[in-house]
Amino acid sequence: MDFERAAWCLQISKGRAIREEFGFSTTRYHQLLHRAVDHPGALAYDPMLVRRLRRLRSLRRKRRTAQRLGITL
């Protein structure tokens, strides 16, 4: 969560920073991030970040679904 909160001010690309910091792919990072966002303690730890990440995830999910159905948002 701390990494995601500070990711906007990275001097290198986020993908590269993820590989250097954690040693795994961006896909795996996002899988773990989404799992962490759904954890009950996450909202208590950083409510603004968790709500923002949940909102963005929901928006992306809606856009993907609409695109598959041929609906423009």
QUIFEN-V727227 format. One record per residue. N is the residue number from 1. RES is the residue in one small letter. D_FIRST is the distance of its C-alpha to the first C-alpha in whole Angstrom. Layout:
BEGIN
N:RES:D_FIRST + N:RES:D_FIRST
END
This chain:
BEGIN
1:m:0 + 2:d:4 + 3:f:5 + 4:e:5 + 5:r:6 + 6:a:9 + 7:a:10 + 8:w:13 + 9:c:15 + 10:l:15 + 11:q:18 + 12:i:18 + 13:s:17 + 14:k:14 + 15:g:16 + 16:r:17 + 17:a:14 + 18:i:12 + 19:r:16 + 20:e:16 + 21:e:13 + 22:f:13 + 23:g:16 + 24:f:16 + 25:s:17 + 26:t:15 + 27:t:16 + 28:r:15 + 29:y:11 + 30:h:11 + 31:q:13 + 32:l:10 + 33:l:7 + 34:h:10 + 35:r:11 + 36:a:8 + 37:v:8 + 38:d:12 + 39:h:12 + 40:p:13 + 41:g:11 + 42:a:8 + 43:l:11 + 44:a:12 + 45:y:9 + 46:d:8 + 47:p:11 + 48:m:11 + 49:l:8 + 50:v:9 + 51:r:12 + 52:r:12 + 53:l:10 + 54:r:13 + 55:r:16 + 56:l:15 + 57:r:15 + 58:s:18 + 59:l:20 + 60:r:20 + 61:r:21 + 62:k:24 + 63:r:25 + 64:r:25 + 65:t:27 + 66:a:29 + 67:q:30 + 68:r:31 + 69:l:33 + 70:g:35 + 71:i:33 + 72:t:32 + 73:l:30
END
